[in-house]
Amino acid sequence: MRGGVERVELFSRANAQYTGELLPANQSDTWFFHKSNYFKELYVDTIWELEKEFLKTRDYKNRILLYSRAAAIYPFENWQTYLIRCNLEVYRYKEALEVYNDTMELYAREMGSPPTAELQSCFEELQLLDENHQMDTSELSSWRRMDKAFMDRKNDIRKAIFKEEKVEGAYYCTYPSFVDYCHLVVRAKARNDFSAMLMFLTLSQDGRDAPRQINLQEQMQILKTAIGSSLRTGDAYTRYGNRHFILMLVKTEKEYCSTIFQRVEEAYAKSSGKGKLWYYADMTQELEEYKK
């Protein structure tokens, strides 16, 4: 027992001493890159060693802290998956969802693409676990306990899906959720013919201002609010990359897209928008097929 405590203390100290890449500006030097990568590998080793010890003692609190720190240091290396799963094991569904959505936003903002498939399917792959996290699903009683746990949460699930709030403007969602929404629109068109448009909206630098005078993140937030207030409740939109939004406009013909864009422009300008906006509207091939 004492040996396990000493191991945790040792690896915890080593883990805490690592704060990220050594002088990233020097990574182009081969010898420096290898040295920096060596320390990174040692840091990752401390994570796996600590994880083993925390799993033995069911120390979920320190596992969450361990994965949170790794995700903060290396936000694009899938540590959020471990963090989400650990939160789900202790029924911290709200916290798990926040990590999931924040990560989706991060990838869309910085990478212009969704995270790994493993993270996107994280919720689908996990099963409900009992309070001991060791339920034997081969036993009928275990299945019954799982069913009871699920039914006990039905009210919380209903509240999460149907939030009691006034619905106004378009629905903003993460990129993967937006893709799912578009798939539903395409399927709906197979039964009820209606028009639907994709609008690609970009924030550019206004020629009157020097690039350094515009806070891009601030302007994108202003534009996000302007889009949400300018569209209908049945429309949806998402952020894609540093300067782009994608809008799904349901029951809208292409000739009306310019009017919608003008509404967004006006709302953006009234809210201290300083950038220049432009758009491209298109009916995708999938949507075209159902219009024929």
N, C-alpha and C positions, 0 to 999 in steps of 0.2 A: 504493500500500500504506500509505504513511504517512498519507494522508488518511483511510483507513478506521479506522486506530488512533485518530486524533484524534477522529473522529466518535464512536467507542465511548466514549472517555474523557469527552467532552463530555456525551453523553446519559446515561452512567452516573452522572455527578455530579448531573445534573438529576434523574434518577430517584431517587437516594438521598436527595435533599433533601425529597421528598414523603412525608409520613407519614399522610395521610388528610384527611378533611374539616376545614375550618377552623371551630372552635368550633361544633359541631353544634347547640348550644342556640340559636344565633342564626340558624339556617337559615330561620326564619319571616320574617325581614326580606328583602324582595325584592332590594335591592341587594347584600346579603351573600350571598344564595343564588347570584346570577349571578356574583359574584366567585369564590366557592368552586367553582362549576361550571367556571369558566374555568380555574382551576388544575388541576382534575381532568382536563380535556380535554388540557392540556399534558402531564400525567403519562402519560395513555394514549398520546399521540403518542410519548413517549420509549420506551414499550414496543414499539410497532410499528417504530420506527427501530432499536432495539437488536436486535429479532428479525431484521430484514433482515440486519444485519451478522453475527449469530451463525449464521444459516442459511448464509451464504456460506462461513464458516470451519468449519461443522459443529461449532460449540461448544455441545454439548448440556448440558454442566455449567452454563454461565451462562444458557442458556435455562431450565433447570429452576429456577435461583435466581430468574430474572426472573418466571416465572409463579407461583412459590411466594409471592413477596413481594406480587404483585398479588392473589392469592387470600386472603392474610392481611388485606390492607387492605380489599378488597371481596369478602367471602366469598359473596355472593349474586348475583354478576354473571358467573358461568360461567367464571371463569379456571381453575377446576379441570379443565375439559375440555382446555385447552391443556397443562396440567401432566401430565395422564394420557397424552395422545398423545405428548408428548415422552419420558416415561418408557418407553412401549412401543417407541419407535423405538430405544432403546438396550437393549431387552430387560429392563428393570427391571419385570418383571411384578408382583412382590410389592409394590413401592413404588406402582405404578399402582393396584393393588387396594386398598391402604390409603387412598390419596387418595379413591378412589371410595366406599368404605364410610364413611369419615369425613364425606364430603360428604352422603351419604344420611342419616346420623345427624344432621348439623347441620340439614338442611332439615326432617326429621321433628320434631326437638326445638324449633326456633325458629319454623318456618313452618307446621308441621302438614300439610305436603304434600311430594311428591317434587320433585327438581330439574328442570331443563329437560329436554325430550325429547332434546335433543342430547347431554347428559351421560349419560342413561340408555342411549342407543343407541351410546355411544362405542366400546365393545368390539366391537360387532357390525359396525361400519362399517370398522374398521381391518383391514388385511391384514398378514401376516407380511412383514417386510422383511429383505433380506440385510444383511451387515455394512457395506456401503457405503450402504445406505438408498436405492438407486437401481435396484432390480431391474427389468428389462424383462420384464413378464409376458407379452409377446407371443412370447417365445422359449421353445422347449421346454426348453432347458437351465436357464432361470430357474425354470420350474415344478418341474423335478426338484430343484433346489437348495432350493426352498421346501419340497418334500415331505420331503427329507432333514432339513432344519432342524426340521420338525414332528415327524418320527419320533425325532429325537435328543432331543426334549423330552418324549417320551411318559411316561417314568418320573417326571419332575418334575410333569407334569400329573396322573398317577395319584396321586402323593403328596399333591398339593394337594386333590384331590377326596376321597380316602379317607385322611384323617389317621389316623395310628396313635395313637389316644388312646381312653381308656375313655369310652364314651357313657353319660352320665347326664342325667336330666331332659329338659325340653323344649328344642327347638331355637330359639335366638334368631337373628333375621335382620333385615336392613334392610327398610324398608317395601316397596320394589319387589320384593325377593326374596320377601317374605311374600305379595304379590299373586300372583306366579307360583306359589307353593306352593298357594295357594287355588284357582287355576285347575286345577292338577293334581288336587286333591282332587275338584273338580267333575267333571272328565273321568273319574276313577277310579270315581265313583259311577254313571256311565253304564253301566259294565260289571258292577260289583259293588255291590249296594245296601247301604249302611251309613249310619248316622247321623253327622252332623257339625254342630257348632255354632260360631258366632262369639260370643265373649264380649268385651264392651267394658268395660274396667276403668279406673276413675278414682281418682286420689289427690286427696283434698280436705283442707282444713284442719280439724284436730280442734278443737272448741270450747273445750277445756280450755287450749289454748295460743294465745298471740298469734301472728299471722302471721309476725312477724319472728323468732320463736323456732325456726322450722322452716327448715332448709336444703333447698330444693326439690330441687336436683340430687343432694344426698346421699341424700335420702329416695327419689328415683326409682331410684337405683342399688341401694338396699336392696330396694326392691320388685321390681326386675328380677331380682335373685338369688332372692328369695322365690318368684316365679312360676316361674322355671326349675327350682327344686328341688321344686315342688309338683305339676308336671304330668308326664305320661309322656313317654318318648323319642319317641313318634310325634306328639306335639303340637308346635305352633310358635307363636311370639309375636313381636311387634314393638312398638317404641315409636312413638307417634303424637302429636306435639305435646309441650307442656311437662308435662302431667299425666296422659297417657293411654297405655294399652297395649291392643293388640288380640290376642286369643288364638284360634287355630283348634284346636278340640277334636274330634279324629277318633274315631269310634265312641263317641260320648257323647250320651245323650238329654238333653233340656232339664231334666227333673226332677232330674238329678244335678248340674246346674251350681251349685246352692246349696252342695252338699257340697264341690265343687272350690273355690268361692270361700272357704269357711270354712278350707280347708287353706292357701290363700294368705294369708288374714288372720292365721292362727296363726303361719305362718312369718315373716311380715312383723313381727308384734309381738315375736316371740322375737329378732329381729335389730335391736332398738331402733327399730322403726318408730314414728313419732310422728303420722303423718297418719291420716285416716279414709278407708276404702275403700268404694266402692260399685260395682256392676256391672249390666250389662244383657246378657242372653243372647238370641240370636236365630238363627233359621235363615233365611238369605237367600233371596230369591226363586229364585235359581239352584239352591240346594240343595233347595228345596221341590219344584222341577220334577222332580227325579230320584227323589223319594220317592213320587210319585204312582203 
